[in-house]
């Protein structure tokens, strides 16, 4: 760690700016800081998911993702920096394939839910998608690595698959969406 955090209260952000890793200062409501915050929130949401009981291979995968997300935050806090690479994307793709291999094919849409851990995986997936949208928005005006965008896109796929795997680990199946279950009609014409 290059700079040790010996002081937490620095007062340097009191005027509404924050420092980036390259030493520059930007507004706390800038798109870059919003994007960093989205992935900080995603990492925290994964931390909540990890507080649940789950099979060790899933725990290991999610812990690795937390480290990757911290690296992504580092990449985002230094404009032009690239830390997330093709190897990160390939690892996530391999995890998706590995965890999806024993799942039955989907014939219907599924709803977030089932076990608590599965529901949290789906919530985490939606936080990931929000972060992805913010990252794409940032890429419209500033340099963002292609690998970072691909990684985040694959990560939401992994979280979807893990929701399904966590339901199976809890002895539950997918919560299937039933088309037109509630058509808005009370049955009377």
C-alpha positions as CSV (number, residue, x, y, z in Angstrom):
1,X,0.0,0.0,0.0
2,X,1.7,3.2,-1.2
3,X,-0.1,5.6,1.1
4,X,-1.0,4.4,4.5
5,X,-4.3,5.6,5.8
6,X,-3.3,6.9,9.2
7,X,-5.9,9.6,9.2
8,X,-9.4,9.0,8.2
9,X,-10.7,12.5,8.7
10,X,-8.7,14.7,6.3
11,X,-11.2,17.5,5.6
12,X,-9.9,17.6,2.0
13,X,-13.3,16.8,0.6
14,X,-15.3,19.4,2.6
15,X,-15.5,21.6,-0.5
16,X,-17.2,18.9,-2.5
17,X,-14.2,17.5,-4.3
18,X,-12.2,14.3,-4.0
19,X,-8.7,13.2,-5.0
20,X,-8.1,10.7,-7.8
21,X,-5.2,8.3,-7.7
22,X,-3.2,10.6,-10.1
23,X,-3.4,13.5,-7.6
24,X,-6.0,15.5,-9.5
25,X,-9.2,16.6,-7.8
26,X,-12.7,16.2,-9.2
27,X,-16.2,17.0,-8.0
28,X,-17.7,14.4,-5.8
29,X,-20.7,14.2,-8.2
30,X,-18.6,13.7,-11.3
31,X,-19.5,10.7,-13.5
32,X,-16.1,9.1,-12.7
33,X,-16.7,9.3,-9.0
34,X,-20.3,8.0,-9.5
35,X,-19.0,5.1,-11.4
36,X,-16.4,4.3,-8.7
37,X,-19.2,4.5,-6.1
38,X,-21.3,2.1,-8.1
39,X,-18.6,-0.6,-8.0
40,X,-17.9,0.1,-4.3
41,X,-21.6,-0.5,-3.7
42,X,-21.5,-3.7,-5.8
43,X,-18.5,-4.9,-3.7
44,X,-20.4,-4.2,-0.5
45,X,-23.4,-6.0,-1.8
46,X,-21.3,-9.0,-2.5
47,X,-20.0,-8.7,1.1
48,X,-23.6,-9.0,2.3
49,X,-24.1,-12.1,0.1
50,X,-21.0,-13.6,1.5
51,X,-22.4,-13.3,5.0
52,X,-24.9,-16.1,4.0
53,X,-24.2,-19.9,4.1
54,X,-23.1,-21.1,0.7
55,X,-20.9,-23.8,-0.8
56,X,-17.2,-23.1,-0.6
57,X,-16.6,-22.9,-4.4
58,X,-19.1,-20.1,-4.6
59,X,-17.6,-18.3,-1.7
60,X,-14.1,-18.5,-3.3
61,X,-15.4,-17.2,-6.6
62,X,-17.2,-14.3,-5.0
63,X,-14.2,-13.4,-2.8
64,X,-12.0,-13.3,-6.0
65,X,-14.6,-11.0,-7.6
66,X,-14.3,-8.7,-4.6
67,X,-10.6,-8.4,-5.2
68,X,-11.2,-7.8,-8.9
69,X,-13.7,-5.0,-8.1
70,X,-11.2,-3.3,-5.8
71,X,-8.7,-3.4,-8.8
72,X,-11.5,-2.0,-11.0
73,X,-11.9,0.9,-8.5
74,X,-8.2,1.5,-8.7
75,X,-8.3,1.5,-12.5
76,X,-11.2,4.0,-12.4
77,X,-9.5,6.3,-9.9
78,X,-6.5,6.8,-12.2
79,X,-7.7,8.0,-15.7
80,X,-6.0,6.0,-18.4
81,X,-4.9,3.2,-16.1
82,X,-5.8,-0.4,-17.2
83,X,-5.7,-3.2,-14.5
84,X,-8.6,-5.4,-15.5
85,X,-7.4,-7.4,-18.5
86,X,-8.4,-10.3,-20.7
87,X,-7.3,-12.9,-18.1
88,X,-9.9,-11.4,-15.7
89,X,-12.6,-11.7,-18.3
90,X,-11.6,-15.3,-19.2
91,X,-11.7,-16.3,-15.5
92,X,-15.2,-15.0,-15.1
93,X,-16.3,-16.8,-18.3
94,X,-14.8,-20.0,-17.0
95,X,-16.7,-19.6,-13.7
96,X,-20.0,-19.0,-15.6
97,X,-19.4,-22.2,-17.6
98,X,-18.4,-24.2,-14.5
99,X,-21.3,-23.2,-12.3
100,X,-23.8,-23.4,-15.2
101,X,-22.8,-26.9,-16.3
102,X,-25.0,-28.8,-13.9
103,X,-28.0,-26.5,-14.2
104,X,-31.1,-27.5,-16.2
105,X,-31.6,-25.3,-19.3
106,X,-34.0,-22.4,-18.8
107,X,-37.3,-22.6,-20.7
108,X,-38.9,-19.7,-18.8
109,X,-37.9,-16.5,-17.3
110,X,-37.1,-16.7,-13.6
111,X,-37.9,-14.3,-10.8
112,X,-35.4,-13.2,-8.2
113,X,-36.0,-15.2,-5.1
114,X,-36.1,-18.6,-3.6
115,X,-33.5,-18.9,-0.8
116,X,-32.2,-15.7,0.9
117,X,-28.7,-16.3,-0.6
118,X,-30.2,-16.6,-4.1
119,X,-32.3,-13.5,-3.7
120,X,-29.2,-11.6,-2.6
121,X,-27.3,-12.9,-5.6
122,X,-30.0,-11.5,-7.9
123,X,-30.0,-8.2,-6.0
124,X,-26.2,-8.1,-6.5
125,X,-26.7,-8.8,-10.2
126,X,-29.0,-5.7,-10.5
127,X,-26.4,-3.6,-8.7
128,X,-23.8,-4.9,-11.1
129,X,-26.0,-4.0,-14.1
130,X,-26.5,-0.4,-12.7
131,X,-22.7,-0.2,-12.4
132,X,-22.3,-1.4,-16.0
133,X,-24.7,1.3,-17.2
134,X,-22.7,3.9,-15.4
135,X,-19.4,2.5,-16.8
136,X,-20.8,2.6,-20.3
137,X,-21.9,6.2,-19.7
138,X,-18.4,7.1,-18.5
139,X,-16.9,5.4,-21.6
140,X,-19.0,7.8,-23.8
141,X,-16.8,10.7,-22.6
142,X,-13.7,9.3,-21.1
143,X,-11.3,6.4,-21.7
144,X,-12.5,3.1,-20.1
145,X,-10.8,-0.2,-21.0
146,X,-12.7,-2.6,-23.1
147,X,-11.7,-5.4,-20.7
148,X,-13.3,-3.6,-17.8
149,X,-16.6,-3.3,-19.7
150,X,-16.5,-7.0,-20.7
151,X,-15.6,-8.1,-17.2
152,X,-18.6,-6.3,-15.7
153,X,-20.9,-7.6,-18.3
154,X,-19.8,-11.2,-17.7
155,X,-20.0,-10.6,-13.9
156,X,-23.7,-10.0,-14.1
157,X,-24.0,-13.3,-16.0
158,X,-22.1,-15.1,-13.2
159,X,-24.3,-13.5,-10.5
160,X,-27.4,-14.7,-12.4
161,X,-26.0,-18.3,-12.6
162,X,-25.0,-18.2,-8.9
163,X,-28.5,-17.2,-7.9
164,X,-29.7,-20.4,-9.6
165,X,-26.9,-22.5,-8.0
166,X,-27.6,-21.1,-4.6
167,X,-31.2,-22.1,-4.9
168,X,-30.2,-25.6,-5.7
169,X,-27.7,-25.7,-2.8
170,X,-30.6,-24.8,-0.6
171,X,-32.8,-27.5,-2.0
172,X,-35.0,-25.2,-4.0
173,X,-35.6,-24.7,-7.7
174,X,-35.9,-21.5,-9.7
175,X,-38.8,-19.2,-9.1
176,X,-40.5,-19.2,-12.5
177,X,-42.3,-16.3,-14.0
178,X,-45.8,-17.2,-15.0
179,X,-47.1,-15.2,-17.9
180,X,-50.3,-13.3,-17.4
181,X,-50.7,-14.7,-13.9
182,X,-52.3,-11.5,-12.8
183,X,-53.9,-9.9,-15.8
184,X,-55.4,-7.1,-13.8
185,X,-58.8,-8.5,-14.1
186,X,-60.9,-9.5,-11.1
187,X,-62.6,-12.2,-13.2
188,X,-65.8,-10.3,-13.7
189,X,-66.7,-8.8,-17.1
